[in-house]
Amino acid sequence: MPGRSYAPTATRCVTDMDLLWQPLLLSIQLAGVTTIVLIFVATPIAWWLSQTDSSWKPLVQTTVALPIVLPPTVIGFYILIVLGPAGALGGWWVELTGSALTFSFTGLVIASCIYSLPFAVQPLTAAFESLGKQKLEAAWTLGASRMDAFFSVAVPLSIRGYLGAVVLSFAHTLGEFGVVLMVGGNIPGETRVVSIAIYDQVESLNYAAAHQLSALLLVVAFIALFAMFFVNRRWQR
Amino acid sequence: MSPGATIQLNYKLQRESFALDVNIEVPTQGITAVFGPSGAGKTTLLRCIAGLEKSAGGTSRSVQERNIGYVFQEPRLFDHLSVRANIEYGQKRRSNNGGPDFDHVIELLGLQNFLSRSPSELSGGEAQRVAIARALMSSPKFVLMDEPLASLDQARRDEILPFLDRLHVESQVPIIYVSHNIDEVCRLCDHLVVIESGRVVADGELQDVLVRMDIPALGGDQSGSVIEGIAREHDAGDDLTRLAFSGGDLWVPGRAAEEGSSLRLRIRASDVSLCRSMPEQSTILNILPAVVEAIQPGNGPSMLVRLKLGDDRIVARVTRRSIRELGLQVSDQVFAQIKSVAVRSFCIPRNAVNYL
């Protein structure tokens, strides 16, 4: 094992800190943005799934659930094809902005949203389904429009579903590796998230740094999940 | 709204195993009971009126536009809001100006001490009172109540009934009250609509419909009648109240009402017996002259006899054998014996008496 310098220079120190904190901050940033986007995307999907009798329902359910089953490399591969400069969405993006979606933070957010979608949709769907029609009907008879009743009754009464969706999307995005590697690559400060950085460090046999990064990710994931279960318990009546 | 005004209710609904076909006029004053056995379509009718059920007939207006206050079987309170915020929910979304005053509705339903509580801290009866207040505060054009007491035990019902009595007195809006409990109907309502298998089999003023003997839902143990009168005196020694009505005087148990106030009595057919001549030395306190108006077979070995006492009518349930042995026929003069302790009395609002 290569020995570490016992008297690191100032520059060396900064690099160490960057190596440690930059990927972590990037991971949290990616997970945070993805979670926010997902709440807005997943809410209408989950609401539709919870209310509909449409024959399209199983198809939508299957599509949403696919990322749970498929290897991240498969998802990452298809996303790469679509987001790449030659792909439908990627090509349009290049025309629009002049830069490619692949190997960019924006591209990573899109990929993460697809990858973590079931983790936002499923807790919300379960919460909306358990809500039933009763309270909504009461709200309608009291003069609330459907949209008003949704925001003033359905959403607050499904708050535990939202908590579950937020924490699971966040934690799941934090832990993703395969999709990021396929779509984002390994650009420091842009796409080099913690899981990639750990892989990188292990590859270069830098176990100390890998330890630090792994421990940090472990702590963040633990805190996120613990907070969810703790709050959930307090909300239980 | 002027007395005598009515609302037209016309709804048709076809389901796989059930059809609803209702076309009635409901008075805009007082409480109209919709009575019938389970599965008769009472709830479905209310849901059609409210616009929660897609039906042929009626209007195509949305639930929100119909401006109806709906009190469901369960309170359906919003658990994330306080009692006050629940009651204000409808108030904030009123489509018309005016409407009842918050403090007045709170006082009417005795909710002064509950406003800051969470719905989860309320008993079933308290929650249902909040639900009623919430519906009233949305300033509805009329109020639908779907068996609001059905999910409560007897103690909770007794706790909430006085509030419904007050609502009966004070409500400015017509109320449609669904129930399968005839005692509740007799206590609270002024008009009665009986439905069976989705169809209206009787509809009219409470007293008139109750003494019709051709309605199976009102037969059997349910059969009976309602009369109204004025409390005249209270005998403190024996704890009985004398009530004057068109057919004479009746003694009822307890201090049923203040002297001079109106009283409604529910007289079950099985608590009325008949004599050819004025009985002497009977334990029955209430023996009144009556004329037989109709005789009809009842359940099993019983016959139902409709009697006219003054301007009021009551129903007696006696055995077929008794009818035969007494040789009873329509227009015969008889004496009706009404067991005092069996009579249930309810104080009723003055304005309802005037209206009826």
Interface residues (C-beta under 8 A of the other chain):
Chain A: Q134 K135 E137 A138 A139 W140 T141 L142 G143 A144 S145 D148 S152 V153 P156 L157 I159 R237
Chain B: A50 L52 V63 Q64 N67 I68 G69 Y70 F72 E74 R76 F78 D79 H80 Y89 G90 R93 R94 S95 S120 R134 A135 S138
